[in-house]
Amino acid sequence: MSRLWSQGVENLHPYTPGEQPRRRGLLKLNTNESPYPPSPLALRAMSEVTGDDLRRYPDPESTALRQSLAGYHGIDAGQVFVGNGSDEVLGFAFRAFFSGKSKLCFPDVSYSFYPVWAQLFDIPTCILPVSDSYEIPFDDVPSGVGGIIFPNPNAPTGIAAPLAQIERLLSRFPNVVVIVDEAYVDYGADSAIRLINEFNNLLIVRTMSKSRGFAGLRVGYALGHEALIEGLVRVKDSFNSYPLDAFAQVGALASVQDEEYFQRTVIAVIEARELLTRGLVDLGFEVLPSSANFVFARNLSKTGLEWQQRLRDHSILVRHFEKPRLNDWLRITVGTSDEVRQLLRTLALL
């Protein structure tokens, strides 16, 4: 029945999400979810949503949430856009800022959704090879590109770029939008938020799926100059005027207001990450320096796929990417300290 598809659909190469198993009893360390639930304040706020709230459309502008995020980050509400997960926000950004322009530049080792959106919106690309140490060579971005996007920390490596490099990149390309995807920034990288008022070509995209435990709720947002936010709103209102439902808006708002819980869970993940890194090194793994809630590791006694399969045989899920330069590596989500110890005990047996 593909004869009924629109032109170009057959040639799309969709993003492949991490496995979401139906089987119980698995240790799930493959999709970078938080090992901790959302803030208790957020859960309580969502439990108080009434039937009357649900029979009406939610606030299409998510006004209260945007105002709260603006205050939290020290910017104006007009510099905040919210959407149904950061993937949707990024998709809107590709359409708003990169379509119909020259090549979009992103690293060859990076978030694998970027080439999907580029293909979907027919955006030509310029792939920037990372270094042998898997760092992004920002100074090698060629002139004449129509846009730039990269995660910081990078995914799947976890390596964070110094803010000075990002600032130099923004200064070099004042006439193109530079998107910094800060999905994992809360776990140790320097945010570029303080550069927003200095560079009107900077857009920062964030998610509440990681450090705030909302992967199942889908809340993402963007921060940038008011003109960039207006571009996102124009695309959003031409696609779906109500991206965040009533539960998402009140839950995310309460989460932003619960700073104590947020800091406590982030610190716990960072401590577990250090435990995991030390344990993997002791077992003979090479581990890249991570500022995220995952580590990227390899042990050449087995291929990455063999390690993944052996761990799955022991009911532990990790992520492997069957791609050039990544075949030997595993991306391992940081769980609780107890989950990390369980993983390390299992690896010691393999």
For each residue, the residues with C-beta under 8 A, 3 or more apart:
1: 4
2: 5 9 10
3:
4: 1
5: 2 9 10
6: 9
7:
8: 11 12 122
9: 2 5 6 12
10: 2 5
11: 8 119
12: 8 9 116 119 120
13: 115 116 119
14: 116
15: 112 113 116
16: 112
17: 20 31
18: 30 31 32 319
19: 30 31 317
20: 17 31
21: 26 28 317
22:
23: 26
24:
25: 315
26: 21 23 315 316 317
27: 315 316 317 335 339 342 343
28: 21 31 33 317 333
29: 316 317 318 332 333 334 335 339 343
30: 18 19 317 318 319 331 333
31: 17 18 19 20 28 215 319 333
32: 18 155 184 210 292 293 294 331 333
33: 28 209 210 213 215 333
34: 37 209 210 211 212 213 215 265 269 293
35: 269 272 334 335 336 339
36: 213 265 268 269 336
37: 34 43 213
38: 42 43 212 213 214 217 251 255
39: 42 43 212 213 254 255 258 261 262
40: 43 44 258 261
41: 44 45 254 255 257 258 261
42: 38 39 45 46 212 214 251 252 254 255 258
43: 37 38 39 40 46 47 251
44: 40 41 47 48 254
45: 41 42 48 49 250 251 253 254
46: 42 43 49 247 250 251 254
47: 43 44
48: 44 45 250
49: 45 46 53 54 246 247 250
50: 53 54
51: 54 55
52: 55 56
53: 49 50 56 246
54: 49 50 51 246
55: 51 52
56: 52 53
57: 60 242
58: 62 242 244 245 246 249
59: 62 63 64 249
60: 57 237 241 242
61: 66
62: 58 59 65 66 82 244 249
63: 59 66 67 77
64: 59 67 68 249 253
65: 62 68 69 82 244 249 252 253 256
66: 61 62 63 69 70 77 80 81 82 221
67: 63 64 70 71 77
68: 64 65 71 72 253 256 257
69: 65 66 72 73 80 82 221 223 256
70: 66 67 73 75 76 77 79 80
71: 67 68 74
72: 68 69 256
73: 69 70 80 193 223
74: 71 193
75: 70 79 80 193 196 197 223
76: 70 79 80 226
77: 63 66 67 70 80
78: 226 229
79: 70 75 76 196 223 224 225 226 229
80: 66 69 70 73 75 76 77 221 222 223 229
81: 66 89 221 222 223 224 229 232 233 236
82: 62 65 66 69 89 219 220 221 222 243 244 252
83: 86 88 89 92 220 221 222 232 236 243 244
84: 88 218 219 220 240 243 244 248
85: 88 89 207 209 218 219 220
86: 83 89 90 181 183 205 206 207 209 220 221
87: 90 91 113 220
88: 83 84 85 91 92 218 220 243
89: 81 82 83 85 86 92 93 205 220 221 222 232
90: 86 87 93 94 113 117 149 179 181 205 220
91: 87 88 94 95 117 120
92: 83 88 89 95 96 232 235 236 239
93: 89 90 96 97 98 177 179 203 205 222 232
94: 90 91 97 98 99 104 117 118 120 121 123
95: 91 92 98 99 121 235
96: 92 93 99 228 231 232 234 235
97: 93 94 101 147 177 179 203 228 231
98: 93 94 95 101 104 118 121 123 146 147 177
99: 94 95 96 121 122 123
100:
101: 97 98 104 123 146 147 176
102: 124 144 145 146
103: 123 124 125 126 144 145 146
104: 94 98 101 114 118 123 124 125 126 145 146 147 148 149
105: 125 126 127 128 141 142 145 147 148 149
106: 110 114 115 125 126 127 128 148 149 150
107: 110 127 128 129 130 136 150 154
108: 127 128 129 130 325
109: 130 134 154 156 157 325 326
110: 106 107 114 150 151 154 155
111: 114 151 155 181 183
112: 15 16 115 116 321 323
113: 15 87 90 116 117
114: 104 106 110 111 117 118 149
115: 13 106 112 118 119 125
116: 12 13 14 15 112 113 119 120
117: 90 91 94 113 114 120 121 123
118: 94 98 104 114 115 121 123 124 125
119: 11 12 13 115 116 122 123
120: 12 91 94 116 117
121: 94 95 98 99 117 118
122: 8 99 119
123: 94 98 99 101 103 104 117 118 119 146 147
124: 102 103 104 118 146
125: 103 104 105 106 115 118
126: 103 104 105 106 142 145
127: 105 106 107 108
128: 105 106 107 108 136 137 140 141
129: 107 108 137
130: 107 108 109 134 135 136 137 154 157 325
131: 134 135 136 137
132:
133:
134: 109 130 131 154 157 159 288 296
135: 130 131 159 161
136: 107 128 130 131 150 154 159 161
137: 128 129 130 131 140
138: 141 161 165 166 168 169
139: 168
140: 128 137
141: 105 128 138 145 148 169 172 173
142: 105 126 145
143:
144: 102 103
145: 102 103 104 105 126 141 142 148 173 176
146: 98 101 102 103 104 123 124 176
147: 97 98 101 104 105 123 176 177 178 179
148: 104 105 106 141 145 169 173 176 177 178 179
149: 90 104 105 106 114 178 179 181
150: 106 107 110 136 154 161 179 180 181
151: 110 111 154 155 180 181 182 183 184
152: 160 161 166 180 181 182 185 189 192
153: 157 158 159 160 161 184 185 187 188 189 290 291 292
154: 107 109 110 130 134 136 150 151 157 158 159 160 161
155: 32 110 111 151 158 183 184 292 294
156: 109 294 296 319 321 326 329 331
157: 109 130 134 153 154 288 290 296
158: 153 154 155 184 288 289 290 291 292 294 295 296
159: 134 135 136 153 154 288 289 290 291
160: 152 153 154 188 189 190 291
161: 135 136 138 150 152 153 154 165 166 189
162: 165 166 190
163: 166 167 190 192 195
164: 167 168
165: 138 161 162 168 169
166: 138 152 161 162 163 169 170 178 180 192 195
167: 163 164 170 171 195 199
168: 138 139 164 165 171 172
169: 138 141 148 165 166 172 173 178
170: 166 167 173 174 178 195 199 201 202
171: 167 168 174 199
172: 141 168 169
173: 141 145 148 169 170 176 178 201
174: 170 171 199 201
175: 201
176: 101 145 146 147 148 173 201
177: 93 97 98 147 148 201 202 203 228
178: 147 148 149 166 169 170 173 199 201 202 203
179: 90 93 97 147 148 149 150 203 204 205
180: 150 151 152 166 192 202 203 204 205
181: 86 90 111 149 150 151 152 205
182: 151 152 185 189 191 192 204 205 206
183: 86 111 151 155 205 206 207 209 210
184: 32 151 153 155 158 187 189 210 211 291 292 293 294
185: 152 153 182 189 190 191 206 291
186: 210 211 266
187: 153 184 210 211 266 269 270 273 290 291 292 293
188: 153 160 270 290 291 292
189: 152 153 160 161 182 184 185 291 292
190: 160 162 163 185
191: 182 185 194 204
192: 152 163 166 180 182 195 196 202 204
193: 73 74 75 196 204 223
194: 191
195: 163 166 167 170 192 198 199 202
196: 75 79 192 193 199 202 204 223 224 225
197: 75
198: 195
199: 167 170 171 174 178 195 196 202
200: 224 225 227 228
201: 170 173 174 175 176 177 178 225 228
202: 170 177 178 180 192 195 196 199 224 225
203: 93 97 177 178 179 180 222 223 224 228
204: 179 180 182 191 192 193 196 222 223 224
205: 86 89 90 93 179 180 181 182 183 220 221 222
206: 86 182 183 185 220 221 222 223
207: 85 86 183 210 219 220 221
208: 211 212 213 214 217 219 220 221 252 255
209: 33 34 85 86 183 212 214 215 218 219 220
210: 32 33 34 183 184 186 187 207 215 293
211: 34 184 186 187 208 262 265 266 269 293
212: 34 38 39 42 208 209 219 252 255 262
213: 33 34 36 37 38 39 208 265
214: 38 42 208 209 217 218 219 251 252 255
215: 31 33 34 209 210 218
216:
217: 38 208 214 247 248 251 252
218: 84 85 88 209 214 215 248
219: 82 84 85 207 208 209 212 214 244 248 251 252
220: 82 83 84 85 86 87 88 89 90 205 206 207 208 209
221: 66 69 80 81 82 83 86 89 205 206 207 208
222: 80 81 82 83 89 93 203 204 205 206 228 229 232
223: 69 73 75 79 80 81 193 196 203 204 206
224: 79 81 196 200 202 203 204 228 229
225: 79 196 200 201 202 228 229
226: 76 78 79 229 230
227: 200 230 231
228: 96 97 177 200 201 203 222 224 225 231 232
229: 78 79 80 81 222 224 225 226 232 233
230: 226 227 233 234
231: 96 97 227 228 234 235
232: 81 83 89 92 93 96 222 228 229 235 236
233: 81 229 230 236 237
234: 96 230 231 237 238
235: 92 95 96 231 232 238 239
236: 81 83 92 232 233 239 240 241 243
237: 60 233 234 241
238: 234 235
239: 92 235 236
240: 84 236 243
241: 60 236 237
242: 57 58 60 245
243: 82 83 84 88 236 240
244: 58 62 65 82 83 84 219 248 249 252
245: 58 242 248 249
246: 49 53 54 58 249 250
247: 46 49 217 250 251
248: 84 217 218 219 244 245 251 252
249: 58 59 62 64 65 244 245 246 252 253
250: 45 46 48 49 246 247 253 254
251: 38 42 43 45 46 214 217 219 247 248 254 255
252: 42 65 82 208 212 214 217 219 244 248 249 255 256
253: 45 64 65 68 249 250 256 257
254: 39 41 42 44 45 46 250 251 257 258
255: 38 39 41 42 208 212 214 251 252 258 262
256: 65 68 69 72 252 253
257: 41 68 253 254
258: 39 40 41 42 254 255 261 262
259: 262 263
260: 263 264
261: 39 40 41 258 264 265
262: 39 211 212 255 258 259 265 266
263: 259 260 266 267
264: 260 261 267 268
265: 34 36 211 213 261 262 268 269
266: 186 187 211 262 263 269 270
267: 263 264 270 271
268: 36 264 265 271 272 336 337
269: 34 35 36 187 211 265 266 272 273 293 334
270: 187 188 266 267 273 274
271: 267 268 274 275 337
272: 35 268 269 275 276 334 335 336 337 339 340
273: 187 269 270 276 277 290 293 295 334
274: 270 271 277 278
275: 271 272 278 279 337 340 341
276: 272 273 279 280 295 332 334 340 343 344
277: 273 274 280 281 287 290 295
278: 274 275 281 282
279: 275 276 282 283 340 341 344
280: 276 277 283 285 287 295 297 332 344 347
281: 277 278 284 285 286 287
282: 278 279
283: 279 280 299 344 347 348
284: 281 299 301
285: 280 281 297 298 299
286: 281 297 298 299
287: 277 280 281 290 295 296 297
288: 134 157 158 159 295 296 297
289: 158 159
290: 153 157 158 159 187 188 273 277 287 294 295 296
291: 153 158 159 160 184 185 187 188 189
292: 32 153 155 158 184 187 188 189
293: 32 34 184 187 210 211 269 273 333 334
294: 32 155 156 158 184 290 331 332 333 334
295: 158 273 276 277 280 287 288 290 331 332 334
296: 134 156 157 158 287 288 290 329 330 331 332
297: 280 285 286 287 288 329 330 332
298: 285 286 304 328 329 330
299: 283 284 285 286 302 307
300: 328
301: 284
302: 299 306 307 310 350
303: 306 307 327 328
304: 298 307 308 320 321 326 327 328 329 330
305: 308 309 320 322 327
306: 302 303 309 310
307: 299 302 303 304 310 311 318 320 330 350
308: 304 305 311 312 318 319 320 330
309: 305 306 312 313
310: 302 306 307 313 314 350
311: 307 308 314 316 317 318 343 346 347 350
312: 308 309 315 316 317
313: 309 310
314: 310 311 346 349 350
315: 25 26 27 312
316: 26 27 29 311 312 342 343 346
317: 19 21 26 27 28 29 30 311 312
318: 29 30 307 308 311 330 331 332 333
319: 18 30 31 156 308 330 331 332 333
320: 304 305 307 308 329 330 331
321: 112 156 304 326 327 329 331
322: 305 326 327
323: 112 326 327
324: 327
325: 108 109 130
326: 109 156 304 321 322 323 329
327: 303 304 305 321 322 323 324
328: 298 300 303 304
329: 156 296 297 298 304 320 321 326
330: 296 297 298 304 307 308 318 319 320
331: 30 32 156 294 295 296 318 319 320 321
332: 29 276 280 294 295 296 297 318 319 343
333: 28 29 30 31 32 33 293 294 318 319
334: 29 35 269 272 273 276 293 294 295 340
335: 27 29 35 272 338 339 340 343
336: 35 36 268 272 339 340
337: 268 271 272 275 340 341
338: 335 341 342
339: 27 29 35 272 335 336 342 343
340: 272 275 276 279 334 335 336 337 343 344
341: 275 279 337 338 344 345
342: 27 316 338 339 345 346
343: 27 29 276 311 316 332 335 339 340 346 347
344: 276 279 280 283 340 341 347 348
345: 341 342 348 349
346: 311 314 316 342 343 349 350
347: 280 283 311 343 344 350
348: 283 344 345
349: 314 345 346
350: 302 307 310 311 314 346 347
